[in-house]
Amino acid sequence: MARLVLNHSTNIEGLIPILQKLALNINIKTITPAVISRVRGRSSKLTIRLSVKTINGYKAIARKGKTAQEVFISTNLSKDELKKVIDTYNIG
């Protein structure tokens, strides 16, 4: 089970319950929600998509409405394997 780092006081609405489910995967070590920013486009539902590879995992972007939040996931899974795990919890 992964460790979910909750060091921010604000997160995108509905993101934490999804990350808690994602943390149950034994191949994921840590999940850290990070910077929140405003974006131009509009996403009606909360979606998480993988962005770039980091030293020990991947950076994902969670989007809902005009808000986006970076999420860092430390794992040994490949990008395709992690994408499949994330897609099972994506709402939109």
Helices and strands as residue ranges (DSSP letters): E 3-4, H 15-22, E 28-54, E 57-75, H 79-89
